[in-house]
Amino acid sequence: MKIIVAVTKNWGIGCRGNLLFNIPEDMKFFRETTLNKIVIMGHNTLKSMPNGKPLKDRVNIVISADNSLEIDGAIVCNSVSETLEKVKDYNTDDVFVIGGQTVYEQFLDYCKIALITKIEESIDADTFFPNIDEMPNWRQIAMSGANYHEDIKFRFTIYENSNLMD
């Protein structure tokens, strides 16, 4: 499995249910990377999507503690283990964890690759991605040159989890 996320300097990912930045190139990267793939998200992340609907042209798996929750166009799971069971028949390279904070934390150890857009800005956030720069099993293996949207500088990076490498 892989993670895909955009983070600020302090690893912020959101505030009050919204993304911190709207960077068209990052949104395009997310769309193209996850299209026709499997995406795993929490219920609050689903609610933050356009119209609160599952993403088109993807298998959407939504994790919720609500055992009675049904979402048209999505598979609802109630635990990490149930989610892992659902995705075991898919190619793990096609499975992307897309948020939010709790889901990232729960699935981090199951992911081999993290595709992280690092936004070189600080902004108030109330949800965060774990700082994997401080985790010995994660190492950055690639980084793009600087990209800009208006005055916002960002880079596309790739990390790998040495605990899951062949």
C-alpha positions in Angstrom: 0.0 0.0 0.0 1.0 3.6 -0.5 0.2 6.9 1.2 -0.5 10.1 -0.6 -0.6 13.4 1.2 0.2 17.1 1.1 1.9 18.5 4.2 3.1 21.8 5.5 6.5 22.5 7.2 5.0 21.3 10.5 3.3 18.3 8.9 -0.1 19.9 9.0 -2.7 18.5 6.6 -5.9 20.2 7.4 -7.9 22.6 9.5 -11.6 22.4 10.4 -12.2 19.7 7.8 -10.5 21.5 4.9 -7.2 21.1 3.1 -4.7 23.8 4.0 -3.8 24.7 0.4 -5.4 24.4 -3.0 -2.5 23.8 -5.4 -3.7 22.8 -8.8 -0.5 20.8 -9.7 -0.8 18.8 -6.5 -4.5 18.2 -7.1 -3.7 17.0 -10.6 -0.9 14.7 -9.2 -3.4 13.2 -6.7 -6.1 12.7 -9.4 -3.7 11.1 -11.9 -2.0 8.9 -9.3 -5.2 7.5 -7.7 -7.4 7.2 -10.9 -8.7 3.7 -11.3 -7.1 2.7 -8.0 -8.3 1.9 -4.5 -8.5 4.7 -2.0 -8.8 4.3 1.7 -10.2 7.2 3.8 -11.9 8.1 7.0 -15.6 9.2 7.0 -14.6 12.8 7.8 -12.3 12.8 4.8 -15.1 11.6 2.6 -17.4 14.4 3.9 -14.7 16.9 2.9 -14.8 15.6 -0.8 -16.8 17.6 -3.4 -20.4 17.1 -2.4 -19.3 14.6 0.3 -19.4 11.9 -2.4 -16.9 9.0 -3.1 -14.2 9.8 -5.7 -15.2 8.9 -9.3 -13.3 6.1 -11.1 -11.8 4.6 -7.9 -12.8 1.9 -5.5 -13.6 4.0 -2.4 -13.1 2.3 1.0 -14.4 4.4 3.9 -13.5 3.6 7.5 -16.1 4.5 10.2 -16.9 3.3 13.7 -20.6 3.5 12.7 -21.5 -0.1 12.1 -24.8 0.9 10.3 -23.2 3.4 7.9 -23.9 2.8 4.2 -22.5 5.0 1.5 -23.6 4.7 -2.1 -20.5 4.1 -4.2 -18.2 3.1 -1.3 -17.2 0.1 0.7 -17.6 0.8 4.4 -15.2 -0.9 6.9 -15.3 -0.6 10.6 -11.6 -1.4 11.5 -8.1 -1.6 10.1 -8.2 -5.4 10.0 -11.5 -5.4 8.1 -10.0 -2.9 5.6 -6.8 -5.0 5.2 -9.0 -8.0 4.5 -11.0 -6.1 1.8 -7.8 -4.9 0.0 -5.9 -8.2 0.1 -7.2 -9.2 -3.4 -6.0 -6.0 -5.0 -2.4 -5.3 -6.1 -1.0 -3.5 -3.1 0.7 -0.9 -5.5 -2.9 0.2 -6.4 -4.0 0.9 -2.9 -3.7 4.4 -1.6 -4.4 5.7 1.9 -5.7 9.3 1.5 -6.5 10.5 5.0 -7.3 11.9 7.4 -5.0 12.0 10.4 -6.3 9.0 12.3 -6.4 6.8 9.1 -2.8 7.8 8.2 -1.7 6.9 11.7 -3.5 3.6 11.7 -2.1 2.5 8.2 1.4 4.0 8.3 3.0 0.7 9.3 1.2 -1.2 6.5 2.4 1.2 3.7 5.6 0.6 1.7 5.7 4.0 -0.1 4.6 7.5 0.9 4.1 10.1 -1.8 4.3 13.4 0.1 3.9 16.9 -1.4 5.9 19.1 0.9 4.5 22.6 1.0 7.2 24.9 2.3 4.8 27.1 4.3 3.5 27.2 7.8 -0.2 27.7 8.4 -2.6 26.9 11.3 -3.6 23.3 11.2 -5.6 21.1 13.5 -4.8 17.8 11.8 -1.4 16.4 11.1 0.5 13.7 9.3 3.2 11.9 11.4 6.6 13.4 10.9 8.2 10.4 9.2 11.5 12.3 8.9 12.0 11.4 12.6 11.1 7.7 12.1 14.1 5.4 11.5 12.2 3.0 9.2 11.2 5.8 6.7 13.6 7.4 4.4 13.2 9.9 1.6 14.3 8.3 -1.7 13.3 11.1 -4.2 12.5 14.8 -4.3 11.5 17.0 -7.1 12.9 20.4 -7.8 11.0 23.4 -6.4 7.6 24.0 -7.8 5.5 27.2 -7.3 1.8 28.0 -7.3 1.5 31.8 -6.9 4.0 32.4 -4.0 3.7 28.9 -2.5 6.8 26.7 -2.9 6.4 23.0 -2.8 8.2 19.8 -3.7 7.0 16.3 -4.6 8.8 13.7 -2.4 8.8 9.9 -2.2 9.6 8.0 1.0 10.0 4.3 1.5 9.4 2.2 4.6 12.5 0.0 5.1 10.4 -2.4 7.3 8.4 -3.4 4.2 11.1 -3.4 1.5 12.0 -6.7 -0.2 
